[in-house]
Amino acid sequence: MDPKGKTTGTRRQLSALAALVVLYTLLAAAAYLFIPLEQLVPSKAVAVPALAIPRWQLALANGGIGIILYGLLGLAGIWLARRLGLPGVFRPGAGWRCWLLHPLLVGTLLGLAIALADSLFTRLQEWSGFPQPTFPFSLLAATTAAIGEEILFRSFVLGMWGFLLHLALRRWVSRGVTLRIANSLAALAFAAAHLGSALLVLGASSPAEIPALILLEILLLNTAVGWAAGRQYIRQGLVTAVGLHFWVDVVLHIVWPVISMRIC
């Protein structure tokens, strides 16, 4: 690619990243402004603290942190992707089918599989399961989680591990092998990051207090989602990983609860 074309491609990648970060920031701020605070806490066992500052200041602070954090992580992810020969934010020339349609289909099917597995685990454990966010917070949560977590775990964590492993192992294994290892590590980190919410929901003080089947469910199902999103990221870029994650959450937190209520 000539220098002019390379510069144009980089600008488009940066513009797409900026759009994702701005969308995340606006929606995260909207959640703090308009959603009741008790819905932002995943457990009724945790008391909602009284605010000493106006909610608009809390929303502004949260938005500012989001721009700085995910902006920097996203920039690092673009740099790492270029060193690894990955698409980055998106694969140029892929078209809307790769960016929109494929994540929709794969995310919907995976979301249904995750929902069915969650129902099975819930029955085996004879408990009510994890609480589901109410609409429209569920839609905001699905969007912000898809953007923020994919920038963190796919663009940065997967890219970081891929870069380090490639430097250490390139004499012995191919780039494809190191990327598969990096994807698995990022997926496991993604799953482990969900343990915090489980601790709040269950009122536990450490992962050791989480029942074995619940711990297995958290790690197994979230690792599956993270691994699938990582595959999308490696092949088509961050946009498709975000899309897959979004549709998994839409099915799991919005569509499936409605289906379950009608079945019951």
N, C-alpha and C positions, 0 to 999 in steps of 0.2 A: 504494500500500500504506500502511495506517495505521502509525503509529510502533510500536505493539505488535507487529504482524505483521512489520515490518521487523526489530525486535530479535530476535524468535523465529527468523527466517530466518538472521540473523547468528550466533546461538548454535548453530544446527544446523550451519552451515558450519564454525564453529570446532571443534565437537565431532567432525565428520567428519575434519577436518584433524588434530586431536589423536590420533584413532584410528589414522590412517595413520602418523604420526610415531612413536607408541608401538610399533606393530607393526614398523616398520623398526628401531627401537632394539633391541627384544627379539631379533629375528632376527639382526641384525648382531652383537650380543653373543654369541648362541648360536654363531655361526660361529667366533668367536675362542676360545670355551670348548671346543667339541667337535670342530671340524674340524682335522685335522692341518695344521700351518703350511705344509708344502710344497705343499698343495693351494690355499692362498691366494695363492701366487706363480704367475703364468701362464707361467713359463718355467723349464725345468730348468737353463738357463744362469745363472740368478741364484741365488746361495747364500742359504739361509734363515738369517738371523742368530740367534745364541743369545740367548735372552731373559734380561735381567737382573732382570725383575720377574715375579711370578706372572701366569699367563694371565688369572685373574679380574680383576686390576687393569687389564690391557690391554683386556679386554672392557668393564669399567666405564667406562674413559676413552673408548673408542670410542663407547659408547652415549651418554655425556654430550655428546660433540661432535655426535653425530647429532641429539639433541634440540634443542640450541641452534641448530645450523646450519639444519637443515630446518624447525624450528619458525619461525625468523625469516624464512626464505625463503618459507615457506608463508603467513605472515601478510602479508608484502609482496605475495605473489601475490593474496591475497583483496582487498587494498586496490586493486591495479591492476585486477583483474577488475571490481570495482564501478565504477571510473572508466570502463571500456570497455564496460560493459553486458554482460559475459560471465557465464556461470553460476557461475564460481568453482570450488568443490570439487565441487559437483553441481548439476544443474538440478532445482529443486523440482518434484515432481509427475511426473517422467519415468517412474518405475516401474522394476521390476527388469529388464525387457526391455532398456531402454536402459543400465542400469548394469551388467548382468551378461551377458545373452544376446548383445547386439550386439557388445561387445568380444570375446567368446569366438569368435564366427563370423568377424569381420573379422581378429582377431589370428591365428587358426588358419590362415586362407587366406593372409594375408600372411607368416606364419612359414614355410609350405610354399614360397611363392614365393621367399623369401629363402634357404631351405635349398637349393632347386634351383639358384638363381643362384650360391650359394657353391660348390656341387659343380662347376658349370661353370667358375668361375674357378679352382678347385683343379686341375682337369684341364688347363686351358690353361697353368697355370704349372708343372705337374708337381711339385707339392710336397704334403706331407701335410696342409696346412691348419692353421688355428688349433686349439690344444688345447682339448678340451671338458672342463668341470668334471665330476667324478664325483658320482653320487648319494650322499647327499642334499644335498651342497653345491650341486649344480646348481639344486635347488629353492629353497634359501635365496638363492642368487645371483640367480635370476630374480625373486624377490619383492622383495629389497632394491634391486636395480637398477631395477625398475619403479617403486617408490615414490620412492626418492631422486632418480633422474634425471628423473622427470616433475615432481616438485616444483621441481627446479632449472631444467630447460630449458623446460617448458611453463608452469608457474604463474608463475615469476619471469622467465626470459629472454624468452619470448614476450610475457608481459604487459608487461615493461619496454619492449621495442622497440615493441609496439603503442601503448603510452601516449605514448612520445616521438614516434613517427611521426605519431600522430593530432594531437598538439599542433602539429607542424611543418607538416603537410600537409592539415589539415582544411578549409582554404579551397579546396583544389583537387581532392582525391579523397575518396571515401567511406570510412567506417570499415571496410567490408568489404575494400577494397583495402589499407589499411594493415595489417589483420590478416593478410591473405595474405602480404604482404611480411614481417611480423614472424614468421609461421610458418616461412617459408623461411629466414630468418636463424637462428632457433632450431634448425631442423633441421640446418643447416650447422654450427652450434656443437656440437650433439649429436654429429654425425659426427666433427668434429675432435677432440672429447674422447676418442675411442676410439683415437687415434693413439698415446697413451702405452702402452697394452697391446701394440700392435703393435711398438713399439720394444723392449719387454722380450722379447717372444717371438722377435723376429728378431735380438736383440742389436745393434741399430742405435743410433747416437748422435744421429741427427737424421732428420726425415722425408725428407730428400733421399736417404738411404741405403735407403729402403724401395723395393723394385722397383715399377715403374710400375703393373703390373696389380694388385698387392696394394693399393697406395695407392688405385687406382680402386675396387676392391672395397669397401674400408673406407668411403670417402667416399660412394659411390653407394648401397650397401645401407643404411647407417646413416642417410643422409639420407632415404631412402624411409620407414624406420620412424619417424623423427622427424617427418616431414611428416604421415604418417597419424595419429600420436598427437596432433599439433597440431590436426588437423581435429576429432578427437574432443573435445579440450579446448575448442575454440571453440564447438562445438555442444552438448556435454552436460556438460562440466566435467572436473575433474581425475580423479575416480574412474574414468571411462570410459577416459581416456588411460592411467592405471595398468593397467587391465584389459587393454587392447589390448597394451601393452608386455609385460605378464606372459605372455600367451598366445603372443606371438611368441617370447619366450625359452624357454618350455616346449617349443614345437615344435622350435626350433632346437637347444637344448642337451640335451633329454631324449628327445623322441619321435623326431626324425630320426636320431640316432645308432643307436637300436635298429633302425629301419627299414633303415638303411644296412647294418648288420651282417647282417641277415637276407637282404638282397638279395645281398650279397657271398658 
